[in-house]
Amino acid sequence: MKKAKILVVEDQNIVALNIRNKLKNLGYSVPATAATGEEAIRKAELTSADLVLMDIMLKGDMDGISAAQEIKSQFGIPILYLTAYTDEETLSRAKLTEPTGYISKPFKEEDLHSNIEMALHKNRLEMGKKRQNKISCSTFQS
């Protein structure tokens, strides 16, 4: 099975590097990291990542929630939030983007791994259902 490609969106360089190393140790591919929302959207398109690990507070004009909304609507890539922000207002905004998960920092490597695996599995199932529906629709129309 091919390695899942995970885009890391984190504005603190040292944290991004740490996450990248953890992901590589877990057997994932990290084609890119991004520090701003705008950069995250560009890199999501360029890397065709399987999953985006998204911090909520980012440098620049666009926060992680806005970037996640764009990435999900434009490219259909699932989002897994990895953030220190767990207040009610942030959580409510994040829920609107229908993320596959929400991990609080600091996190354990096992939590990161299990959440990523669940997110990838859920996305594969959804993609399978969509393909099946397309096949059913085209068969029905013929």
C-alpha positions in Angstrom: 0.0 0.0 0.0 1.3 3.4 -0.9 2.4 5.9 1.8 -0.3 8.5 2.6 0.8 12.0 1.7 0.2 14.5 4.6 0.5 18.2 4.2 1.5 19.9 7.5 0.2 23.4 8.1 1.9 25.0 11.1 3.4 28.5 11.4 6.0 27.6 14.0 9.0 26.2 12.1 10.3 24.1 14.9 6.9 22.6 15.6 6.4 21.9 11.9 9.7 20.1 11.7 8.9 18.1 14.8 5.5 17.0 13.3 7.1 16.2 10.0 9.7 13.9 11.7 7.0 12.2 13.7 5.0 11.6 10.6 7.9 10.2 8.7 8.8 7.9 11.6 5.2 6.6 11.5 5.6 5.8 7.8 3.8 8.7 6.1 5.1 10.9 3.3 5.2 14.7 4.0 5.5 16.4 0.6 5.3 19.9 2.0 4.7 22.1 5.0 3.0 25.5 4.9 3.1 28.4 7.4 0.1 30.5 6.2 -3.4 29.7 5.0 -2.8 31.0 1.5 0.4 28.8 1.2 -1.6 25.8 2.5 -4.2 26.2 -0.2 -1.5 26.4 -2.9 0.5 23.4 -1.6 -2.7 21.4 -1.1 -3.3 21.8 -4.9 0.3 21.1 -5.8 0.9 18.1 -3.6 -2.5 16.4 -4.0 -2.2 15.4 -0.4 -4.3 12.6 1.1 -4.8 14.6 4.4 -4.0 18.0 5.8 -2.8 18.4 9.4 -4.0 21.9 10.1 -3.0 24.3 12.9 -5.8 26.9 13.6 -3.8 30.0 14.4 -1.5 30.8 11.5 0.5 33.8 10.4 -1.1 36.1 7.8 -4.6 37.1 7.1 -6.2 33.7 6.8 -6.5 31.3 9.8 -6.5 27.6 9.6 -10.2 27.2 9.7 -10.7 29.5 6.7 -7.9 27.7 4.8 -9.4 24.3 5.7 -12.8 25.4 4.3 -11.1 26.4 1.0 -9.0 23.2 0.8 -12.0 21.0 1.5 -14.3 22.7 -0.9 -11.8 23.1 -3.8 -9.9 19.8 -3.5 -12.0 17.5 -1.2 -8.9 16.8 1.0 -9.8 15.8 4.5 -8.7 18.1 7.4 -7.4 17.0 10.8 -6.9 19.9 13.2 -3.9 19.9 15.4 -4.1 22.9 17.7 -3.7 24.4 21.1 -7.0 26.2 20.8 -9.9 24.2 22.4 -12.2 27.1 23.4 -15.9 26.8 22.5 -16.0 29.5 19.8 -13.0 28.0 18.0 -14.4 24.5 18.3 -17.8 25.7 16.9 -16.1 27.4 13.9 -13.9 24.4 13.2 -16.9 22.0 13.3 -18.4 23.9 10.3 -15.6 22.6 8.2 -16.5 19.0 9.0 -13.0 18.0 10.0 -12.1 14.3 10.3 -10.6 15.0 13.7 -9.4 17.6 16.3 -6.2 16.9 18.3 -5.1 19.2 21.1 -1.5 20.2 21.5 0.6 18.9 23.1 -0.2 15.5 21.6 1.0 12.0 21.9 2.4 10.3 18.8 0.0 7.4 19.3 -3.0 9.9 19.3 -1.6 11.5 16.1 -1.2 8.1 14.4 -4.6 6.7 15.4 -6.4 9.9 14.3 -4.6 10.0 11.0 -5.4 6.3 10.3 -9.1 6.9 11.2 -9.3 10.0 9.0 -7.7 8.2 6.0 -9.9 5.2 6.5 -13.1 7.3 6.7 -12.0 9.2 3.6 -11.3 6.0 1.6 -14.8 4.7 2.5 -16.5 8.0 1.5 -14.6 8.0 -1.8 -15.6 4.4 -2.4 -19.3 5.3 -1.8 -19.0 8.3 -4.2 -17.5 6.0 -6.9 -20.2 3.4 -6.3 -23.0 6.1 -6.5 -21.5 7.4 -9.8 -21.5 3.8 -11.2 -25.0 3.3 -10.1 -26.2 6.6 -11.6 -24.5 5.9 -14.9 -25.8 2.4 -15.0 -29.3 3.6 -14.2 -29.1 6.3 -16.9 -28.0 4.0 -19.7 
